[in-house]
Amino acid sequence: MAISEELIEVGALQWFYREAKPAQESNQLPVLFLHGLPSQSFCWTGIMPDLAEKGFRAIAPDWIGSGFSAKPAKRQFAYTPDAFLNSLGDLLKALEIEQCHLVVQGFLASVGLQYALRHSEQIERLAILNTPISSESKLPWVMQQWGLPFVGDMVTQDPLLVDRTLEGGSRYVVEDKYLDIYRRPFLKSSDVGRSLLMTIKNLQIKQSMAELESGFRNWEKPILLVWGLKDPWLPLTQAQQFAKGIKDVELVKLEEAGHYPQEHWPQEISEVLLPFLRRQ
């Protein structure tokens, strides 16, 4: 299944997204994939065709400030969780998606979980891959540096921060042909570095984690947790603790995967994600 690359104007912001459509009309709900930092929608391209082949429309946007989406100045976009939440809601309206399944991974993707809590009527099933979901979740030092005065301004302009972070979090080498895609926005403009700095400064992770811990105690829809056990930043214990309070939850452990499991283990993820989405 081919993956198309699309642009859509939503208000004053331009979103870039990737989409894989089923060959025939389907009554399956679409699946929305949200990436973490410092990644982009490309990270889902190993999984999206598998879903399209089984009748699911798969959509993966680049967050505002990331990848090939708009990088507005802070006076135009606050880079807070609420700003991301509101813009995501606007995107879904523009794409005419009233209800969907949601798949998230990584830091910033936790905003997608906040969106699910605040708009639970729109989310049917939820899959969480190595995403901060606990008050014990802390921003790793490699990412904290991006928001430091003076240091952050320099570090976020270095395209190699993508290599260091993706490979450091994954615990594996990422092929150069893929790194070239992740680096491209950094090589094209300094705006992506400035947006990353503002995202980190305004991530409000402590408040966001408090909202997730409180909100998911009352969540009743199916959740799939897929956790790479070699994640240097988010240990399995956080996923296990989160699962204790959920009524309908499945926890799948990927022994060899790290923080970005979809980078190296897309087939294994598809093999658990598809049955979860198709389960009656």
ROTORTOR-192134 format. One line per field, with one value per residue (C-alpha): residue number from 1; residue in three letters; x, y, z. Coordinates in nm, 3 decimals, decimal comma. Last residue first. Layout:
N
num <- NUM|...
residu <- Ala|...
c1 <- X|...
c2 <- Y|...
c3 <- Z|...
! end
This chain:
280
num <- 280|279|278|277|276|275|274|273|272|271|270|269|268|267|266|265|264|263|262|261|260|259|258|257|256|255|254|253|252|251|250|249|248|247|246|245|244|243|242|241|240|239|238|237|236|235|234|233|232|231|230|229|228|227|226|225|224|223|222|221|220|219|218|217|216|215|214|213|212|211|210|209|208|207|206|205|204|203|202|201|200|199|198|197|196|195|194|193|192|191|190|189|188|187|186|185|184|183|182|181|180|179|178|177|176|175|174|173|172|171|170|169|168|167|166|165|164|163|162|161|160|159|158|157|156|155|154|153|152|151|150|149|148|147|146|145|144|143|142|141|140|139|138|137|136|135|134|133|132|131|130|129|128|127|126|125|124|123|122|121|120|119|118|117|116|115|114|113|112|111|110|109|108|107|106|105|104|103|102|101|100|99|98|97|96|95|94|93|92|91|90|89|88|87|86|85|84|83|82|81|80|79|78|77|76|75|74|73|72|71|70|69|68|67|66|65|64|63|62|61|60|59|58|57|56|55|54|53|52|51|50|49|48|47|46|45|44|43|42|41|40|39|38|37|36|35|34|33|32|31|30|29|28|27|26|25|24|23|22|21|20|19|18|17|16|15|14|13|12|11|10|9|8|7|6|5|4|3|2|1
residu <- Gln|Arg|Arg|Leu|Phe|Pro|Leu|Leu|Val|Glu|Ser|Ile|Glu|Gln|Pro|Trp|His|Glu|Gln|Pro|Tyr|His|Gly|Ala|Glu|Glu|Leu|Lys|Val|Leu|Glu|Val|Asp|Lys|Ile|Gly|Lys|Ala|Phe|Gln|Gln|Ala|Gln|Thr|Leu|Pro|Leu|Trp|Pro|Asp|Lys|Leu|Gly|Trp|Val|Leu|Leu|Ile|Pro|Lys|Glu|Trp|Asn|Arg|Phe|Gly|Ser|Glu|Leu|Glu|Ala|Met|Ser|Gln|Lys|Ile|Gln|Leu|Asn|Lys|Ile|Thr|Met|Leu|Leu|Ser|Arg|Gly|Val|Asp|Ser|Ser|Lys|Leu|Phe|Pro|Arg|Arg|Tyr|Ile|Asp|Leu|Tyr|Lys|Asp|Glu|Val|Val|Tyr|Arg|Ser|Gly|Gly|Glu|Leu|Thr|Arg|Asp|Val|Leu|Leu|Pro|Asp|Gln|Thr|Val|Met|Asp|Gly|Val|Phe|Pro|Leu|Gly|Trp|Gln|Gln|Met|Val|Trp|Pro|Leu|Lys|Ser|Glu|Ser|Ser|Ile|Pro|Thr|Asn|Leu|Ile|Ala|Leu|Arg|Glu|Ile|Gln|Glu|Ser|His|Arg|Leu|Ala|Tyr|Gln|Leu|Gly|Val|Ser|Ala|Leu|Phe|Gly|Gln|Val|Val|Leu|His|Cys|Gln|Glu|Ile|Glu|Leu|Ala|Lys|Leu|Leu|Asp|Gly|Leu|Ser|Asn|Leu|Phe|Ala|Asp|Pro|Thr|Tyr|Ala|Phe|Gln|Arg|Lys|Ala|Pro|Lys|Ala|Ser|Phe|Gly|Ser|Gly|Ile|Trp|Asp|Pro|Ala|Ile|Ala|Arg|Phe|Gly|Lys|Glu|Ala|Leu|Asp|Pro|Met|Ile|Gly|Thr|Trp|Cys|Phe|Ser|Gln|Ser|Pro|Leu|Gly|His|Leu|Phe|Leu|Val|Pro|Leu|Gln|Asn|Ser|Glu|Gln|Ala|Pro|Lys|Ala|Glu|Arg|Tyr|Phe|Trp|Gln|Leu|Ala|Gly|Val|Glu|Ile|Leu|Glu|Glu|Ser|Ile|Ala|Met
c1 <- -1,504|-1,127|-1,022|-0,813|-0,642|-0,588|-0,417|-0,199|-0,037|0,105|0,153|0,386|0,598|0,618|0,721|1,010|1,308|1,175|0,834|0,997|1,116|1,212|1,389|1,301|1,469|1,217|0,903|0,645|0,272|0,033|-0,343|-0,598|-0,972|-1,041|-0,740|-0,592|-0,328|-0,220|-0,057|0,158|0,269|0,348|0,556|0,731|0,836|1,091|1,064|1,402|1,654|1,389|1,530|1,198|1,012|0,651|0,327|0,026|-0,311|-0,613|-0,980|-1,241|-1,338|-1,125|-1,213|-0,868|-0,737|-0,818|-0,623|-0,297|-0,324|-0,398|-0,112|0,117|0,026|0,091|0,440|0,514|0,446|0,584|0,643|1,023|1,050|0,812|0,985|1,325|1,176|1,016|1,349|1,519|1,247|1,279|1,651|1,557|1,621|1,893|1,679|1,378|1,596|1,744|1,459|1,458|1,838|1,816|1,607|1,862|2,136|1,993|1,913|2,167|2,020|1,969|1,638|1,668|2,033|1,977|1,682|1,842|2,195|2,087|1,824|2,067|2,284|2,082|2,241|2,027|1,858|2,194|2,287|1,970|1,935|2,275|2,194|1,918|1,828|1,531|1,715|1,924|1,616|1,593|1,926|1,859|1,550|1,211|1,077|0,804|0,745|0,415|0,320|0,209|0,520|0,501|0,665|0,393|0,030|-0,260|-0,608|-0,941|-1,264|-1,151|-1,392|-1,628|-1,323|-1,261|-1,090|-0,933|-0,831|-0,681|-0,475|-0,355|-0,261|-0,065|0,132|0,262|0,486|0,739|0,702|0,453|0,083|-0,181|-0,543|-0,851|-1,094|-1,415|-1,534|-1,260|-1,358|-0,992|-1,051|-1,226|-0,935|-0,691|-0,886|-0,879|-0,505|-0,465|-0,656|-0,453|-0,121|-0,208|-0,334|-0,011|0,186|0,370|0,214|0,146|0,138|0,341|0,562|0,670|0,515|0,691|0,441|0,443|0,736|0,891|0,800|0,673|0,308|0,304|0,376|0,060|0,009|-0,312|-0,400|-0,729|-0,796|-0,914|-0,668|-0,417|-0,442|-0,329|-0,022|0,056|0,067|0,315|0,658|0,556|0,502|0,841|0,784|0,531|0,809|1,070|1,243|1,032|0,715|0,483|0,104|-0,073|-0,446|-0,632|-0,949|-1,264|-1,341|-1,642|-1,422|-1,421|-1,155|-0,780|-0,733|-0,572|-0,227|-0,175|0,116|0,063|0,190|-0,009|-0,021|-0,136|-0,336|-0,670|-0,606|-0,425|-0,361|-0,050|-0,027|0,229|0,085|0,174|0,138|0,000
c2 <- -0,748|-0,734|-0,567|-0,289|-0,526|-0,791|-0,526|-0,377|-0,703|-0,815|-0,456|-0,397|-0,702|-0,590|-0,236|-0,348|-0,125|0,231|0,143|0,063|0,421|0,404|0,069|-0,267|-0,602|-0,754|-0,608|-0,643|-0,643|-0,509|-0,547|-0,322|-0,316|-0,197|0,030|0,112|-0,157|-0,077|0,252|0,073|-0,181|0,090|0,282|-0,038|-0,099|0,182|0,514|0,677|0,411|0,213|-0,139|-0,301|-0,164|-0,138|-0,193|-0,094|-0,165|0,015|-0,077|0,181|0,228|0,521|0,633|0,594|0,730|1,086|1,114|0,966|1,148|1,488|1,452|1,355|1,673|1,892|1,748|1,745|2,114|2,089|2,465|2,484|2,161|2,285|2,624|2,462|2,231|2,528|2,712|2,406|2,367|2,733|2,709|2,595|2,326|2,131|2,085|1,983|1,725|1,557|1,307|1,220|1,179|0,965|0,718|0,679|0,673|0,362|0,399|0,230|0,064|0,148|0,306|0,604|0,669|0,602|0,839|1,099|1,106|1,088|1,361|1,581|1,549|1,824|2,078|2,391|2,256|2,232|2,596|2,768|2,506|2,589|2,963|2,910|2,542|2,400|2,158|2,041|1,885|1,652|1,474|1,496|1,279|1,442|1,265|1,005|0,927|1,115|0,848|0,816|0,920|0,728|0,398|0,276|0,350|0,209|0,356|0,236|0,427|0,788|1,066|1,034|1,053|1,416|1,551|1,220|1,142|1,490|1,436|1,109|1,291|1,542|1,238|1,231|1,520|1,268|0,933|0,712|0,737|0,532|0,656|0,484|0,721|0,921|1,244|1,264|1,526|1,599|1,965|1,862|1,634|1,918|2,160|1,910|1,872|2,251|2,269|1,995|2,139|2,481|2,320|2,120|2,446|2,548|2,899|2,946|3,281|3,488|3,182|3,195|2,936|2,620|2,474|2,100|1,928|1,759|1,927|2,268|2,170|1,794|1,592|1,407|1,030|0,900|0,534|0,442|0,088|-0,188|-0,468|-0,358|-0,005|-0,134|-0,309|-0,002|0,218|0,008|0,071|0,428|0,519|0,685|0,909|1,105|1,298|1,248|1,474|1,407|1,195|1,080|1,066|0,800|0,835|0,520|0,552|0,363|0,053|0,064|0,011|0,125|-0,052|-0,016|0,093|0,434|0,515|0,877|1,097|1,441|1,795|2,063|2,429|2,671|2,994|2,816|2,459|2,448|2,091|1,930|1,567|1,290|0,965|0,618|0,340|0,000
c3 <- 1,864|1,816|1,493|1,651|1,897|1,629|1,412|1,687|1,799|1,464|1,351|1,647|1,565|1,203|1,298|1,522|1,440|1,429|1,574|1,910|1,972|2,341|2,315|2,164|2,242|2,483|2,331|2,607|2,535|2,799|2,741|2,907|2,970|3,326|3,370|3,714|3,721|3,364|3,469|3,727|3,468|3,214|3,467|3,578|3,217|3,241|3,054|2,984|2,879|2,685|2,658|2,755|2,455|2,569|2,379|2,591|2,428|2,574|2,534|2,647|3,013|3,132|3,486|3,640|3,312|3,410|3,734|3,612|3,280|3,435|3,683|3,395|3,208|3,511|3,557|3,183|3,128|2,772|2,746|2,743|2,544|2,274|2,261|2,198|1,935|1,760|1,755|1,608|1,344|1,248|1,168|0,819|0,558|0,737|1,046|0,834|0,649|0,954|1,000|0,630|0,618|0,932|0,734|0,453|0,717|0,883|1,254|1,482|1,789|2,157|2,050|2,282|2,203|1,833|1,807|2,035|1,896|1,533|1,573|1,768|1,457|1,287|1,525|1,559|1,873|2,051|1,998|2,119|2,392|2,536|2,549|2,809|2,851|2,659|2,431|2,724|2,886|2,587|2,641|3,014|2,985|3,058|3,363|3,397|3,766|3,757|3,503|3,142|2,945|2,615|2,526|2,287|2,376|2,174|2,230|2,102|2,026|2,055|1,956|2,255|2,483|2,390|2,703|2,795|2,438|2,396|2,709|2,557|2,237|2,446|2,568|2,210|2,324|2,458|2,286|2,109|2,035|1,851|1,842|1,698|1,534|1,558|1,395|1,134|0,876|0,792|0,880|1,201|1,291|1,226|1,446|1,732|1,688|1,697|2,024|2,185|2,065|2,209|2,530|2,567|2,533|2,213|2,236|1,865|1,681|1,931|1,972|1,608|1,379|1,261|1,012|0,937|0,762|1,063|1,390|1,503|1,455|1,500|1,187|1,098|1,069|0,911|0,856|0,685|0,802|0,568|0,639|0,375|0,512|0,852|0,716|0,503|0,819|1,017|0,860|0,775|1,140|1,202|0,899|1,105|1,276|1,549|1,798|1,998|1,983|1,706|1,681|1,470|1,393|1,286|1,079|1,186|0,983|0,750|0,447|0,086|-0,118|-0,165|0,195|0,241|0,372|0,478|0,570|0,716|0,684|0,863|0,766|1,034|1,010|1,013|0,908|0,574|0,461|0,315|0,207|0,161|0,027|0,154|-0,101|0,000
! end
